Amino acid sequence: MTAGADPISTRDFLSLRPRLFAVAYRMLGSVSDAEDIVQDCFIRWQQVNREHVSDPTGFLIKIATNLCLDRLRAAKHLRAEYPGEWLPEPILTDDPTERTDHDVSVALLLALERLTPLERAAFLLRDVFDVDYDEVATILERSPATCRKLVTRARSHLHEARPRSTVSASEGEAITLAFFQAARTGDTGALSRLLAENAQVIADGGGKAIAARRVIAGRERLVRFLAGIAKKQQGLPPEPWHFRHLNGLPAILRRTPEDGLIQTTALKIEDGQITGIYIVRNPEKTAHLTPVFDLPMSSDI
């Protein structure tokens, strides 16, 4: 809290903070950038004459959205030059108090990357946060008709990102632990049973950690890829690991034995098989998960 901040207005802001973070995280796909946006919103909230603000929620969402749009435009060339594949920063979704409301799936966040900043903002405000079109128009400073067109275009792009089936928490954990065991030991038979024929892996090292630079697709290629990694890691000491949910997906967080980096592996599971494997090794994207490793390690499998 800033020195001299009005405690009543601060309390109002703090009640909206999770919603502002949810908007910013979906817009940017970055935990650290979303936290920066929320902090910038707080600074502006302290500077404004609140007697002239009839709707604090709408006012702050507009500020957060426009700050995100500015950041997306400024970072456009950086994203285009990103080394290898880009994945959003993984966010813990185990505890209800840690969840951002609505969908934060990797598939949705990747699909949002294909939209223009304005399409992304219009879609999130309307379809994710249920803001009516008149308010979306006010926030984006466009006409309601234009906002409807932006949302319609976004929906057509995002249709394939919607999950075709859901998996229970118990089934998700069982499949994830079985996959982790098979990947660690290089059990090609188990991997073949767990992976869907069209499964793919996307890995993000950000040029700062070793990771596959391109998407690897197809069950046979994935089995060879994972078995090759297991062979290279033979003889290395066991690493600390934890089962968690990241972006609503069952996942393993571990410190890799070869370099000590935090690696997250989240699984998209459909109809009992793994269709997507999302691996984040970029240390800038996993640093906020360090406190997880202060907790007791998950039981070995």
C-alpha positions in Angstrom: 0.0 0.0 0.0 1.3 3.5 -0.9 2.1 5.8 2.0 -0.9 8.0 2.8 -3.3 5.9 0.8 -7.0 6.3 1.7 -7.9 3.0 3.5 -11.5 3.0 2.2 -10.4 3.4 -1.4 -7.6 0.9 -0.9 -10.2 -1.6 0.4 -12.3 -1.0 -2.7 -9.3 -1.6 -4.9 -8.2 -4.8 -3.1 -11.7 -6.3 -3.6 -11.3 -5.8 -7.3 -7.7 -6.9 -7.5 -8.4 -10.6 -8.4 -10.6 -9.5 -11.3 -8.1 -7.0 -12.6 -5.4 -9.7 -12.4 -7.7 -12.1 -14.3 -8.2 -9.6 -17.1 -4.4 -8.8 -17.4 -3.2 -12.4 -17.2 -5.5 -13.5 -20.0 -4.5 -10.5 -22.1 -0.8 -10.9 -21.6 -0.3 -14.6 -20.7 2.3 -13.5 -18.1 1.9 -13.6 -14.3 4.6 -11.0 -13.7 3.3 -8.6 -16.4 -0.3 -9.0 -15.0 1.0 -8.1 -11.5 2.7 -5.0 -13.0 -0.6 -4.0 -14.6 -2.5 -4.4 -11.3 0.1 -2.3 -9.5 -0.1 0.4 -12.2 -3.9 0.4 -11.8 -3.5 0.9 -8.1 -1.2 3.9 -8.6 -3.7 5.5 -11.0 -6.6 4.7 -8.6 -4.7 6.7 -5.9 -4.2 9.6 -8.3 -7.8 10.0 -9.6 -10.5 12.1 -8.1 -12.8 9.3 -7.0 -15.8 11.6 -6.5 -16.0 11.6 -10.3 -15.9 7.8 -10.6 -19.5 6.4 -10.4 -18.4 2.9 -11.4 -15.1 1.8 -9.8 -15.2 -1.7 -11.4 -15.7 -0.4 -14.9 -13.2 2.4 -14.4 -10.5 0.0 -13.2 -11.2 -2.6 -15.9 -10.9 0.1 -18.5 -7.5 1.2 -17.1 -6.3 -2.4 -16.9 -7.5 -3.3 -20.4 -5.9 -0.2 -22.0 -2.6 -0.7 -20.1 -2.6 -4.3 -21.5 -3.3 -3.1 -25.0 -0.4 -0.6 -24.8 1.9 -3.4 -23.6 0.8 -5.8 -26.3 1.5 -3.2 -29.0 4.8 -2.3 -27.6 5.9 -5.9 -27.3 4.7 -7.0 -30.7 8.1 -7.3 -32.2 9.5 -9.1 -29.1 6.8 -11.8 -29.4 7.5 -12.2 -33.1 11.2 -12.7 -32.4 10.7 -15.1 -29.5 13.1 -18.0 -29.8 11.2 -21.3 -30.3 7.6 -21.9 -29.2 5.8 -19.5 -26.9 3.6 -20.7 -24.0 1.9 -18.6 -21.3 3.4 -18.4 -17.9 1.9 -21.3 -15.9 -0.4 -20.3 -13.1 -1.4 -22.5 -10.1 -5.1 -23.4 -10.0 -5.2 -25.9 -7.2 -6.7 -23.7 -4.4 -9.9 -21.8 -5.1 -8.3 -18.7 -3.6 -5.5 -18.9 -6.2 -7.8 -19.3 -9.2 -8.6 -16.6 -11.6 -12.3 -16.8 -12.5 -13.3 -18.6 -15.7 -11.1 -20.4 -18.3 -7.3 -20.0 -18.1 -6.5 -23.1 -20.1 -3.3 -23.1 -22.2 -5.3 -23.9 -25.3 -7.4 -20.8 -24.9 -4.4 -18.6 -24.1 -2.6 -19.9 -27.1 -5.6 -19.3 -29.3 -5.9 -15.7 -27.9 -2.4 -15.1 -29.2 -3.7 -15.4 -32.8 -6.1 -12.5 -32.3 -5.4 -8.9 -32.6 -5.1 -7.0 -29.3 -8.5 -5.4 -29.8 -10.2 -8.7 -30.7 -8.6 -10.3 -27.7 -9.8 -7.5 -25.4 -13.4 -7.5 -26.8 -13.7 -11.2 -26.6 -12.4 -11.5 -23.0 -14.6 -8.6 -21.8 -17.8 -9.9 -23.4 -17.5 -13.7 -23.4 -15.3 -14.3 -20.4 -16.2 -11.5 -18.0 -19.7 -11.0 -19.2 -19.4 -7.3 -19.8 -22.3 -5.9 -21.9 -21.5 -4.5 -25.3 -22.2 -0.9 -24.3 -19.6 -1.1 -21.6 -17.2 -3.0 -23.8 -17.6 -0.1 -26.3 -16.8 2.4 -23.5 -13.7 0.5 -22.3 -12.3 0.1 -25.8 -13.5 3.5 -27.1 -15.2 1.9 -30.1 -18.9 1.7 -31.1 -21.0 -1.2 -29.9 -21.4 -2.4 -33.5 -17.6 -2.5 -33.9 -17.2 -4.4 -30.7 -19.8 -7.0 -31.8 -17.8 -7.5 -35.0 -14.6 -7.9 -33.0 -16.2 -10.5 -30.7 -17.7 -12.4 -33.7 -14.3 -12.6 -35.4 -12.7 -13.7 -32.1 -15.3 -16.5 -31.6 -14.7 -17.9 -35.0 -10.9 -18.1 -34.4 -11.4 -19.6 -30.9 -13.9 -22.3 -31.8 -11.2 -25.1 -31.9 -9.8 -24.1 -28.5 -12.8 -25.3 -26.6 -12.3 -28.6 -24.9 -14.1 -31.6 -26.5 -14.4 -33.5 -23.2 -13.6 -33.0 -19.6 -11.6 -35.2 -17.2 -12.3 -35.7 -13.5 -9.6 -34.7 -11.0 -8.9 -38.3 -10.0 -8.6 -39.5 -13.6 -6.4 -36.5 -14.5 -4.1 -37.2 -11.6 -3.9 -41.0 -12.4 -3.1 -40.4 -16.1 -0.5 -37.7 -15.2 1.3 -39.8 -12.7 1.3 -42.8 -15.1 2.7 -40.6 -17.8 5.4 -39.2 -15.5 6.5 -42.7 -14.5 6.6 -43.9 -18.1 8.4 -40.8 -19.3 11.0 -41.1 -16.5 11.7 -44.7 -17.3 11.3 -44.6 -21.1 8.5 -47.2 -21.1 7.5 -46.9 -24.7 4.6 -49.3 -24.4 3.0 -47.3 -21.6 3.7 -44.1 -23.4 2.0 -45.4 -26.5 -1.1 -46.4 -24.5 -1.3 -43.0 -22.8 -0.8 -40.8 -25.8 -3.5 -40.1 -28.4 -2.5 -40.7 -32.0 -2.6 -36.9 -32.7 -0.8 -35.9 -29.5 1.7 -33.1 -29.6 4.2 -31.5 -27.3 4.9 -27.7 -27.2 8.0 -26.7 -25.2 9.0 -23.2 -24.2 12.7 -22.5 -23.2 12.6 -18.9 -24.3 16.2 -19.2 -25.5 17.3 -19.5 -21.9 16.9 -23.2 -21.4 17.2 -26.3 -23.6 13.8 -27.1 -25.1 12.4 -28.4 -28.4 12.3 -25.4 -30.7 9.3 -26.7 -32.7 6.0 -28.5 -32.0 6.5 -32.3 -32.0 3.3 -34.0 -33.2 2.2 -37.6 -33.6 2.3 -40.5 -31.1 5.3 -42.3 -32.7 7.4 -39.2 -32.8 6.5 -38.3 -29.2 7.3 -41.8 -27.9 10.8 -41.6 -29.5 11.3 -38.1 -28.2 10.4 -38.9 -24.6 12.3 -42.2 -24.6 15.4 -40.3 -25.8 15.1 -37.9 -23.0 14.8 -40.7 -20.5 17.9 -42.4 -21.8 19.9 -39.2 -21.4 18.8 -38.9 -17.8 19.7 -42.4 -16.8 22.0 -42.4 -13.7 21.1 -38.9 -12.6 19.8 -38.5 -9.0 16.0 -38.3 -8.5 14.7 -34.8 -8.7 12.1 -33.1 -6.4 8.7 -33.0 -8.0 5.1 -32.0 -7.1 1.7 -32.8 -8.7 -0.3 -29.7 -9.1 -2.9 -28.1 -11.4 -1.6 -25.4 -13.7 -4.1 -23.4 -15.9 -6.7 -25.9 -14.9 -4.7 -28.9 -16.2 -3.1 -31.7 -14.2 0.7 -31.1 -14.2 4.0 -32.1 -12.7 6.4 -29.4 -11.4 10.0 -30.6 -11.0 13.6 -29.5 -10.7 15.3 -31.2 -13.6 18.4 -33.2 -12.6 20.5 -32.1 -15.5 20.4 -28.3 -14.8 18.3 -27.7 -11.6 15.8 -25.6 -13.5 12.1 -25.7 -12.6 10.2 -27.4 -15.4 6.4 -27.6 -15.6 4.6 -30.2 -17.7 0.9 -29.8 -18.0 -1.3 -32.3 -19.8 -4.4 -31.8 -21.9 -6.4 -35.0 -21.6 -9.4 -35.9 -23.8 -11.4 -39.2 -23.8 -8.9 -40.8 -21.5 -5.8 -40.0 -23.6 -3.2 -37.2 -23.6 -3.6 -34.9 -26.6 -1.4 -32.1 -25.5 1.8 -31.8 -23.5 2.9 -28.2 -22.5 6.4 -27.9 -21.1 7.7 -24.6 -19.7 11.5 -24.4 -19.0 12.1 -20.7 -19.4 13.3 -19.7 -15.9 11.7 -16.3 -16.3 8.3 -17.9 -16.6 8.7 -20.4 -13.7 10.5 -18.3 -11.0 7.1 -17.4 -9.3 6.6 -21.2 -8.7 9.8 -21.5 -6.6 7.8 -21.5 -3.2 6.1 -24.8 -4.3 9.5 -26.5 -3.7 9.5 -25.3 -0.1 6.7 -27.8 0.5 7.1 -31.5 1.1 8.0 -33.4 -2.1 5.3 -35.6 -3.6 5.6 -39.3 -2.9 7.8 -41.2 -5.3 6.0 -43.3 -7.9 
